[in-house]
Amino acid sequence: MKMICDKESEMKQVISTYSEEMRKNISDGEWDVLNNQLERRQKFLEDFFLEFAFISDSSFMKEMIYKIQLEDIEFQELIKAQKQMMKKQLKSLKQGKKAVKVYQEL
């Protein structure tokens, strides 16, 4: 039983660490790093669930899956917001380039 509690505690900590790092990389626009983290998190989850899904408390597993799903929804929203901000910046850059071009033609 202690081993299961230790593994559950470890999983909570690892998931929290991934979440914090992913949130930071989304806000910093570190897309390659984020992708690597997603791949590592996926591997961790696969290994964990394969090893402990049948011996761990199912309510704990449901709780963790739900937490991960909610965080992934949050991450998707943060990424959409970043995408919108980048679109605005690109539009502004294009307008600036047009203004410079017109000025140079004068």
C-alpha positions in Angstrom: 0.0 0.0 0.0 2.9 2.4 0.8 4.4 1.8 -2.6 1.1 2.7 -4.3 0.8 5.9 -2.2 4.4 6.8 -3.0 3.8 6.3 -6.8 0.5 8.3 -6.6 2.4 11.1 -4.9 5.2 10.9 -7.4 2.7 11.1 -10.3 1.0 14.2 -8.8 4.4 15.9 -8.4 5.5 14.9 -11.9 2.3 16.1 -13.5 2.4 19.3 -11.6 6.0 19.9 -12.8 5.1 19.2 -16.4 2.1 21.6 -16.1 4.1 24.4 -14.7 6.8 24.0 -17.3 4.3 23.7 -20.1 2.4 26.8 -19.0 5.7 28.8 -18.9 6.7 27.6 -22.3 3.4 28.5 -23.8 3.6 32.0 -22.4 7.2 32.3 -23.6 6.4 30.9 -27.1 8.8 28.1 -26.7 7.0 25.8 -29.1 9.8 23.2 -29.7 10.4 22.9 -25.9 6.6 22.5 -25.4 6.4 19.8 -28.0 9.3 17.9 -26.3 7.6 18.2 -22.9 4.3 16.9 -24.4 6.1 13.9 -25.8 7.9 13.2 -22.5 4.7 13.7 -20.5 2.9 11.3 -22.8 5.6 8.6 -22.3 5.4 9.1 -18.5 1.7 8.7 -18.5 1.7 5.6 -20.7 4.3 4.0 -18.4 2.6 5.0 -15.2 -0.9 3.8 -16.3 0.5 0.6 -17.7 2.3 -0.2 -14.5 -0.2 1.1 -11.9 -3.7 1.3 -13.5 -4.8 -2.1 -12.1 -3.4 -1.8 -8.6 -4.0 1.9 -7.8 -7.3 3.3 -6.5 -9.6 4.0 -9.5 -10.8 7.2 -7.9 -7.2 8.5 -7.9 -6.8 7.5 -11.6 -10.0 9.3 -12.5 -9.0 12.3 -10.6 -5.6 12.5 -12.4 -7.1 11.9 -15.8 -9.7 14.7 -15.1 -7.0 17.0 -13.9 -4.9 16.4 -17.0 -7.9 16.9 -19.3 -8.7 20.3 -17.6 -5.1 21.4 -17.9 -5.0 20.4 -21.5 -8.1 22.5 -22.2 -6.4 25.4 -20.4 -3.3 25.0 -22.4 -5.3 24.9 -25.7 -6.9 28.2 -24.7 -3.5 29.7 -23.8 -2.2 28.6 -27.2 -5.2 30.1 -29.0 -4.6 33.4 -27.2 -0.9 33.3 -28.2 -1.9 32.6 -31.8 -4.2 35.6 -31.8 -1.6 37.8 -30.4 0.9 36.6 -33.0 -1.6 37.3 -35.8 -2.0 40.9 -34.5 1.7 41.3 -34.4 2.1 40.0 -37.9 -0.6 42.3 -39.2 1.1 45.2 -37.5 4.4 44.2 -39.0 2.9 44.0 -42.5 1.3 47.4 -42.1 4.7 48.8 -41.0 6.4 47.3 -44.0 3.8 48.9 -46.3 4.3 52.3 -44.6 8.1 52.0 -45.0 7.7 51.1 -48.6 5.4 54.0 -49.3 7.8 56.4 -47.5 10.8 55.1 -49.5 8.9 55.6 -52.8 8.4 59.3 -52.0 
